[in-house]
Amino acid sequence: MDNPIPELDKIRRQLMTLDKPKKLKILVVDDEPDNLDLLYRTFRRDFNVLKADSGMNALQVLASEGEVAVIISDQRMPEMKGTEFLSKTVPQFPDTVRIILTGFTDIEDLVEAINAGQVYKYITKPWDPGELKAVVQRAAETYDLLKQRTEELRRAHAQMELLTVLLEVAQTNLSLEASLEPIAATFGSCLAVDTCILQMVSGLALTDTQGSYSSNGTVENWLTQDPMTSQAIASRQMQVGVNTPGGSTYPDGIQSHLIIPISYRQEVFAVLSLQWKQPCILREDELKLIHSSAQLVAIALTSSQGT
């Protein structure tokens, strides 16, 4: 693949959603209705606040709503203490930051919970709204940092897996047809796409030879109807498309589409289509990885062709 690196930053901006960032979700838990309502009013402007009046109900809220950034729980509740409830949330939601509100001295439970990593901080009652808001804001920032690091580790693992598979394909004697499917599957799983299609090109047109991946097992190939396909082949550069608000550019619920030409000796002989069902945000280093991986795809496929 010998085309120059395209304007990756421009492509990245095109893939970014224009929507305002959504509020982080937090969960407040207290068996006293007045306290629960006060907690809700304290944080509703800055967060998407979920409420529960007991530990058991809070677990049901989490089962329904999924991960939240911060949990604020009262300690003294009937049936299940706050520390007991929080300990039950750790296995499924390790990145969630947990705060205990306590109106009495229960040092043993608090120390055990803090040492076990189940509680980020405890606040004594009556709590000061300004102080609590500051603590929760820091907790939310801690959650963002944890998620960022987790995502960085996932991306690093995905990049290594992607490069490993491409090198293996390049070094084996698989036929061209047999090479397409594992390459498409690896791109799809490593880049968390909903659909990935690797399709051969002859001249300036797509052929019937392809490999594909889908997160739900079903692939609808509409590349021949997408003008970006011919643009990518003609220009030998990445092309990006996103659904416009209120419109539907792509079928099957696809919101973002990135198509990469695979070329050898100034001739495009395949295209790689990456499709997402939500507005997609790719960092510049991820786009560079895709570009460099496309070069390895070119090597792998030309080796399979015996070129």
MOCORHU-V867637 format. One record per residue. RES is the residue in one letter. PHI is phi as a letter, one per 40 degrees, with the letter a starting at -180 (none if undefined). PSI is psi in degrees with one decimal (999 if undefined). Layout:
res: <RES;RES>
phi: <PHI;PHI>
psi: <PSI;PSI>
//
This chain:
res: <M;D;N;P;I;P;E;L;D;K;I;R;R;Q;L;M;T;L;D;K;P;K;K;L;K;I;L;V;V;D;D;E;P;D;N;L;D;L;L;Y;R;T;F;R;R;D;F;N;V;L;K;A;D;S;G;M;N;A;L;Q;V;L;A;S;E;G;E;V;A;V;I;I;S;D;Q;R;M;P;E;M;K;G;T;E;F;L;S;K;T;V;P;Q;F;P;D;T;V;R;I;I;L;T;G;F;T;D;I;E;D;L;V;E;A;I;N;A;G;Q;V;Y;K;Y;I;T;K;P;W;D;P;G;E;L;K;A;V;V;Q;R;A;A;E;T;Y;D;L;L;K;Q;R;T;E;E;L;R;R;A;H;A;Q;M;E;L;L;T;V;L;L;E;V;A;Q;T;N;L;S;L;E;A;S;L;E;P;I;A;A;T;F;G;S;C;L;A;V;D;T;C;I;L;Q;M;V;S;G;L;A;L;T;D;T;Q;G;S;Y;S;S;N;G;T;V;E;N;W;L;T;Q;D;P;M;T;S;Q;A;I;A;S;R;Q;M;Q;V;G;V;N;T;P;G;G;S;T;Y;P;D;G;I;Q;S;H;L;I;I;P;I;S;Y;R;Q;E;V;F;A;V;L;S;L;Q;W;K;Q;P;C;I;L;R;E;D;E;L;K;L;I;H;S;S;A;Q;L;V;A;I;A;L;T;S;S;Q;G;T>
phi: <none;b;c;c;c;c;c;c;c;c;c;c;c;c;c;c;c;c;c;c;d;c;c;c;c;b;b;b;b;a;c;c;d;c;c;c;c;c;c;c;c;c;b;c;c;b;b;c;c;b;b;a;b;a;c;c;c;c;c;c;c;c;c;c;c;g;c;b;c;b;b;b;b;c;c;c;b;c;g;a;c;d;c;c;d;c;c;c;c;c;d;c;b;c;c;c;c;b;b;b;b;b;b;a;c;b;d;c;c;c;c;c;c;c;c;c;g;c;b;c;a;b;b;c;c;c;c;c;d;c;c;c;c;c;c;c;c;c;c;c;c;c;c;d;c;c;c;c;c;c;c;c;c;c;c;c;c;c;c;c;c;c;c;c;c;c;c;c;c;c;c;c;b;c;c;d;c;c;c;c;c;c;c;c;c;c;d;c;c;c;c;f;c;c;a;b;b;b;b;c;b;b;g;b;b;c;b;c;c;a;b;a;a;a;c;b;g;b;b;b;c;b;c;c;c;c;d;c;c;c;c;c;c;c;c;f;b;d;b;b;a;b;c;c;d;g;b;b;c;b;c;f;g;c;b;b;b;b;b;b;c;b;b;a;f;g;b;c;b;a;b;b;b;b;b;b;c;a;d;b;b;b;c;c;c;c;c;c;c;c;c;c;c;c;c;c;c;d;c;c;c;c;c;c;c;g;c>
psi: <117.6;12.0;150.8;157.2;126.0;-178.0;85.6;-37.3;-37.9;-42.9;-41.6;-42.7;-36.3;-33.6;-16.5;137.0;145.5;-4.7;150.7;145.5;137.3;150.1;142.0;147.0;135.9;156.8;126.5;135.0;121.6;137.2;-10.1;117.6;-40.1;-43.5;-40.8;-42.1;-37.9;-41.3;-41.8;-47.0;-31.9;-34.6;-2.8;-26.1;-32.2;-18.5;161.9;104.7;125.4;148.9;149.9;143.8;10.7;163.9;-41.9;-44.7;-35.3;-39.6;-36.2;-38.2;-44.6;-37.8;-32.7;-42.6;-20.5;-164.2;141.2;159.4;-43.3;140.8;128.6;116.1;139.4;149.7;-50.0;97.7;148.6;151.8;-44.7;121.2;159.6;-43.1;-36.8;-44.2;-47.7;-36.8;-29.3;-17.3;-14.0;-47.9;-42.1;-30.3;68.8;-24.9;-15.4;137.8;133.0;133.7;134.9;135.8;123.5;136.6;9.3;169.7;108.6;64.0;-40.9;-47.8;-43.6;-45.3;-43.5;-43.8;-41.2;-43.9;-29.5;1.0;17.2;-18.3;127.9;-41.2;151.7;144.6;130.7;146.3;149.9;134.6;150.1;124.9;-41.3;-43.1;-44.3;-39.8;-39.3;-41.1;-43.8;-36.9;-42.7;-36.7;-40.6;-38.8;-37.5;-42.6;-45.5;-41.4;-43.1;-43.6;-38.0;-45.2;-39.8;-42.6;-37.3;-40.5;-41.1;-42.7;-41.1;-41.0;-42.5;-41.2;-43.3;-42.1;-41.9;-49.5;-36.4;-46.5;-41.9;-39.7;-38.0;-43.0;-40.4;-29.1;-8.7;176.3;33.9;147.0;165.5;-48.9;-38.5;-22.2;-30.1;-42.8;-50.4;-33.2;-46.5;-41.8;-38.9;-44.3;-45.3;-46.8;-38.6;-31.9;7.5;44.1;163.0;-33.2;138.1;130.9;128.2;110.2;137.7;153.4;139.7;121.6;-116.8;18.3;150.1;145.5;-179.2;-7.4;120.9;160.4;150.0;163.0;143.2;138.6;-24.0;6.9;-5.6;128.5;125.5;115.1;109.3;22.1;-32.8;-23.1;-7.6;117.4;-24.1;-27.2;-51.2;-32.9;-41.8;-40.6;-43.6;-39.3;-17.8;35.5;153.8;145.0;144.8;143.1;145.3;149.8;135.2;149.2;127.9;-3.7;173.6;92.9;-35.2;151.2;176.9;26.4;12.2;132.3;-33.5;139.0;124.8;124.1;129.1;124.5;139.2;116.3;159.1;127.0;47.8;20.6;125.5;124.0;2.4;160.1;146.3;119.9;122.9;125.6;136.6;146.1;13.9;157.6;129.8;137.8;116.5;134.0;160.7;-35.3;-29.4;-39.5;-37.8;-37.6;-43.9;-43.1;-47.1;-34.7;-33.2;-33.4;-40.2;-35.1;-42.4;-44.3;-44.5;-43.4;-38.9;-31.3;-40.5;-32.1;-14.4;23.5;999>
//
